[in-house]
């Protein structure tokens, strides 16, 4: 059982690195919400692996379910905000939105 | 051994899928890669012994969230241009590489799994021990529905009625009264 946990740990590290890199290089609002989804998936995997290691898999499942629900609500609100920004400002580019005045 | 190979394939698939989701120039392609990552994550969760959360991840993460993304992309419009990044890509990559190497050194002594003790089943943990979390989830779902209703409704422009100019009242009667006194 040790080897699968080690592989899962490396998957967590890989996903975390790719997601953080995506947050740094992304300029599109919708894509930022997408990258946040990837980050939360990493957190869910980390929670379940931690529960597996500590022998409390059901507790970790309960916490992971809460995290998934919260993450979905964040995605809903984030995407709705992005749609409204696109309607009002005509762009989803963070650089242009930051330079808007008024 | 076979189980480790399956874990390895899924782990590599998840990381590659996440990278492709970030690299994809079209948003719809990125959303589909995200769904693929979610699907592989659900299989990993199932293999790790968490079938309940795997089902939730598969239905919500790969299903509902993908539908939401496709809906938002269809409303907001598909963007395909490859914009230059705010942070230079080599700088971002080297920073992240440094963080990941540091974390890998921190995690290398992998903790040995504790043998599973007599733990309450998932339903007991979820509905009794973590009842506050359930209430929190209900509140979050309501907040999400209200937020979406408030944000996606079109702004109604009020119809302006033509302003009617009323004629001024004559003031000569009042002036005449004052003059009489």
HADDOCK unambig.tbl for C-alpha pairs under 7 A between the chains (distance, minus, plus):
assign (segid A and resid 3 and name CA) (segid B and resid 4 and name CA) 6.61 0.50 0.50
assign (segid A and resid 4 and name CA) (segid B and resid 4 and name CA) 5.55 0.50 0.50
assign (segid A and resid 4 and name CA) (segid B and resid 7 and name CA) 6.25 0.50 0.50
assign (segid A and resid 6 and name CA) (segid B and resid 110 and name CA) 6.80 0.50 0.50
assign (segid A and resid 7 and name CA) (segid B and resid 7 and name CA) 6.71 0.50 0.50
assign (segid A and resid 7 and name CA) (segid B and resid 8 and name CA) 6.32 0.50 0.50
assign (segid A and resid 8 and name CA) (segid B and resid 11 and name CA) 6.83 0.50 0.50
assign (segid A and resid 11 and name CA) (segid B and resid 11 and name CA) 5.07 0.50 0.50
assign (segid A and resid 11 and name CA) (segid B and resid 15 and name CA) 6.83 0.50 0.50
assign (segid A and resid 13 and name CA) (segid B and resid 100 and name CA) 6.49 0.50 0.50
assign (segid A and resid 14 and name CA) (segid B and resid 15 and name CA) 5.90 0.50 0.50
assign (segid A and resid 15 and name CA) (segid B and resid 15 and name CA) 5.45 0.50 0.50
assign (segid A and resid 15 and name CA) (segid B and resid 18 and name CA) 6.91 0.50 0.50
assign (segid A and resid 17 and name CA) (segid B and resid 96 and name CA) 5.87 0.50 0.50
assign (segid A and resid 17 and name CA) (segid B and resid 100 and name CA) 6.30 0.50 0.50
assign (segid A and resid 18 and name CA) (segid B and resid 18 and name CA) 6.70 0.50 0.50
assign (segid A and resid 18 and name CA) (segid B and resid 19 and name CA) 6.04 0.50 0.50
assign (segid A and resid 20 and name CA) (segid B and resid 96 and name CA) 6.94 0.50 0.50
assign (segid A and resid 21 and name CA) (segid B and resid 92 and name CA) 6.16 0.50 0.50
assign (segid A and resid 21 and name CA) (segid B and resid 93 and name CA) 6.38 0.50 0.50
assign (segid A and resid 21 and name CA) (segid B and resid 96 and name CA) 6.31 0.50 0.50
assign (segid A and resid 22 and name CA) (segid B and resid 22 and name CA) 5.84 0.50 0.50
assign (segid A and resid 24 and name CA) (segid B and resid 87 and name CA) 6.41 0.50 0.50
assign (segid A and resid 24 and name CA) (segid B and resid 92 and name CA) 6.43 0.50 0.50
assign (segid A and resid 25 and name CA) (segid B and resid 85 and name CA) 5.23 0.50 0.50
assign (segid A and resid 25 and name CA) (segid B and resid 86 and name CA) 6.56 0.50 0.50
assign (segid A and resid 25 and name CA) (segid B and resid 87 and name CA) 6.05 0.50 0.50
assign (segid A and resid 25 and name CA) (segid B and resid 89 and name CA) 6.61 0.50 0.50
assign (segid A and resid 26 and name CA) (segid B and resid 85 and name CA) 6.65 0.50 0.50
assign (segid A and resid 27 and name CA) (segid B and resid 85 and name CA) 6.77 0.50 0.50
assign (segid A and resid 53 and name CA) (segid B and resid 112 and name CA) 6.82 0.50 0.50
assign (segid A and resid 53 and name CA) (segid B and resid 113 and name CA) 4.19 0.50 0.50
assign (segid A and resid 53 and name CA) (segid B and resid 114 and name CA) 5.82 0.50 0.50
assign (segid A and resid 54 and name CA) (segid B and resid 113 and name CA) 6.13 0.50 0.50
assign (segid A and resid 54 and name CA) (segid B and resid 114 and name CA) 5.19 0.50 0.50
assign (segid A and resid 55 and name CA) (segid B and resid 114 and name CA) 5.49 0.50 0.50
assign (segid A and resid 55 and name CA) (segid B and resid 115 and name CA) 5.95 0.50 0.50
assign (segid A and resid 55 and name CA) (segid B and resid 116 and name CA) 4.36 0.50 0.50
assign (segid A and resid 55 and name CA) (segid B and resid 117 and name CA) 6.48 0.50 0.50
assign (segid A and resid 56 and name CA) (segid B and resid 119 and name CA) 6.79 0.50 0.50
assign (segid A and resid 57 and name CA) (segid B and resid 50 and name CA) 6.86 0.50 0.50
assign (segid A and resid 58 and name CA) (segid B and resid 121 and name CA) 6.48 0.50 0.50
assign (segid A and resid 58 and name CA) (segid B and resid 122 and name CA) 5.03 0.50 0.50
assign (segid A and resid 58 and name CA) (segid B and resid 125 and name CA) 6.76 0.50 0.50
assign (segid A and resid 59 and name CA) (segid B and resid 125 and name CA) 6.29 0.50 0.50
assign (segid A and resid 61 and name CA) (segid B and resid 50 and name CA) 6.37 0.50 0.50
assign (segid A and resid 61 and name CA) (segid B and resid 53 and name CA) 5.71 0.50 0.50
assign (segid A and resid 62 and name CA) (segid B and resid 126 and name CA) 5.50 0.50 0.50
assign (segid A and resid 64 and name CA) (segid B and resid 53 and name CA) 6.76 0.50 0.50
assign (segid A and resid 65 and name CA) (segid B and resid 53 and name CA) 5.90 0.50 0.50
assign (segid A and resid 66 and name CA) (segid B and resid 133 and name CA) 6.58 0.50 0.50
assign (segid A and resid 66 and name CA) (segid B and resid 137 and name CA) 6.38 0.50 0.50
assign (segid A and resid 69 and name CA) (segid B and resid 137 and name CA) 6.47 0.50 0.50
assign (segid A and resid 70 and name CA) (segid B and resid 140 and name CA) 6.57 0.50 0.50
assign (segid A and resid 72 and name CA) (segid B and resid 65 and name CA) 6.81 0.50 0.50
assign (segid A and resid 73 and name CA) (segid B and resid 140 and name CA) 6.74 0.50 0.50
assign (segid A and resid 73 and name CA) (segid B and resid 141 and name CA) 6.63 0.50 0.50
assign (segid A and resid 73 and name CA) (segid B and resid 144 and name CA) 5.13 0.50 0.50
assign (segid A and resid 76 and name CA) (segid B and resid 144 and name CA) 6.59 0.50 0.50
assign (segid A and resid 76 and name CA) (segid B and resid 148 and name CA) 6.76 0.50 0.50
assign (segid A and resid 77 and name CA) (segid B and resid 144 and name CA) 6.50 0.50 0.50
assign (segid A and resid 77 and name CA) (segid B and resid 147 and name CA) 6.27 0.50 0.50
assign (segid A and resid 77 and name CA) (segid B and resid 148 and name CA) 6.24 0.50 0.50
assign (segid A and resid 79 and name CA) (segid B and resid 72 and name CA) 6.23 0.50 0.50
assign (segid A and resid 80 and name CA) (segid B and resid 148 and name CA) 6.21 0.50 0.50
assign (segid A and resid 80 and name CA) (segid B and resid 151 and name CA) 5.96 0.50 0.50
assign (segid A and resid 80 and name CA) (segid B and resid 152 and name CA) 6.22 0.50 0.50
assign (segid A and resid 81 and name CA) (segid B and resid 151 and name CA) 6.77 0.50 0.50
assign (segid A and resid 83 and name CA) (segid B and resid 72 and name CA) 6.54 0.50 0.50
assign (segid A and resid 83 and name CA) (segid B and resid 75 and name CA) 6.91 0.50 0.50
assign (segid A and resid 83 and name CA) (segid B and resid 76 and name CA) 5.38 0.50 0.50
assign (segid A and resid 84 and name CA) (segid B and resid 151 and name CA) 6.96 0.50 0.50
assign (segid A and resid 86 and name CA) (segid B and resid 76 and name CA) 6.05 0.50 0.50
